[in-house]
Amino acid sequence: MGTYEWVKSLHVISVISWMAGMLYLPRLFVYHTQTEIGSEASELLKVMERRLLKAIINPAMVASWIFGLWVAYEISAFSDPWFHAKFTLVIILSGIHGYLSRCVKNFAKDENKKSTKYYRFLNEVPTILMIGIVILVVGKPF
C-alpha cells in the first residue's frame, strides 16, 4: 500500500471512531436525564461521558479532519462541488460535536436543562449528517 491508501484508511478508521462516539454520547445523555442528581448512576455516567469525549471522540475528530484534508488534497477535491457540500456537512457535524462537548460540561456540573426526548432527537442528527456525507463521497452526485 502506498501513502495515499494508508492515509485514506486512517481517515476511514478515524471517521468510524468519531461517528461511534457521536452516536453513543447522546444516548448516554438520554440515560443521564433519567437519573437523580448526585446518585451513583449519575456520577458513573459523568465519568463515562467525559472519558468517551476526551479519549475517543475528540482525538477521532482531529484525526478525521487531518486525514480527510490530506485525502482531499491528494485527489484534488477542493474544487469539486460534491466536496464543498460534504465539507459543509462535516463543519455542521463538528459544530454538533462542540455542542455535545458543552452538554458533557453541563451534566458534569449538574446543570442539564434538556429532556430525554430532546436527547433522543439529538441522537439522530449525526446519523442524518453521516448519511449525507457518505452519499456525497461515494456517489459524487455533482
N, C-alpha and C positions, 0 to 999 in steps of 0.2 A: 504494500500500500504506500502511496505517495503522501506528501504533506497534505494536499487538499483532502484526500479521503480520511486522513486522521482528524483533521480539523472539522470536517463535516460530521464525522462520527461523534466527536466530542460535543459538537453543537446539539446533535440529536439526544445524546445522553443527558446533557445539561437541561434541555427543554423538558424531557420526560421527568427529570427530578423536580424541576421548577413547578411543572403542572401538577405533579403528585401532591406537593405541598400546598399549592394554591387551591386544590380541590379538598384537601383534608382539613386545613386550618378553619375555614368557615363551619365545617361540620363539628369541630371541637367547640366553636363558639355556640352552636346550637345546644350542645350538651351543657356548656358552661352556664347558659342562661337559665337552665333548669336546676341549678344547684343553689344552695344558700350561701351567701357571702360568709367567708370565714370557715366554711365546712372543709373537711378533709378532701372531699371531691373537688371543691373549688380550688383549693391550693394545689392539688395534683394537676388539674387542668392548666393552671397558670404555668407550672413548670413545663408541661408538655407543649403548650403554645409557644413559650419562649424558646425552648430548645428546637422545635420544628422550624421556627422562623430563623434563628441565628445559625443553626448547624446545617440546615438543608435549603430552605427557600432563598435566603439572601445569597449564599455562595452560588447556588444554581442559577439565579437570575443574572448575577455578574458574569458567570461563565457563558450563559446563553447569549448575552449581549456581545461579549468579546469574540466568541467563536462564530456567532451569527454575522457580525460585521465583517469578520475575516472571510467567511464564505461568500458574502455578498461582493466583497472586493474581488475575490478570485474569479467569480463568474460575471463580473461587470454588471451587477444587477441594479446599481444605483440610479440608472436612467430608465429602468423598466417600470411601466405603470403598475403592474401587479406588485412589484416590490414596494412602491410608495403606499399602496393600500395595506400591504402586510405590515410595513413599518408603522403605519398609523395604528393598527390594531395592537401591535407589540407595545407601543407607547401607552395606549389605554390600559393594556394588561399590567404594565409597570406601574401605572397610576393606581390600579386596584391593589397591587402589591403594597404600595405605600399606604393605602387606606387600611389594609389588613394589619400592617405593622402598627398603625395608630390604635386599631382595635385591641391588639395584644397589650399595648400600654394601658389602655382604658380598663381592660379586665384585670391587669396586674394591680391597678390602683383601686379596684372595686368601684369603678365609675362607669360601667356599661349602662347605656340608656336604651339600647335596642332590644327588640323582641326575638323570640325563637323564629317566628315567621320571617322576620327581616333577614336573619342569617340564612334561613333556608333558601330565600330568594337570591341573596348574595352568592350563595354556593354555586348557583347556575351561571353566573356572569363569566367566570374564567372558562367554563365549558363552551359557551357560545363564542367567545373570542377565539378559543383554540380551534373550533370548527372552521371559522372564517379564515384563520391563518393557514391551516392545513390545506383548505380548498385553494387558496391563493398560491401557495407554494407548489402543490402538486399539479394543479390544473393550469396555472398561469393564464387565467381567462382573458386578460387584456395586457 
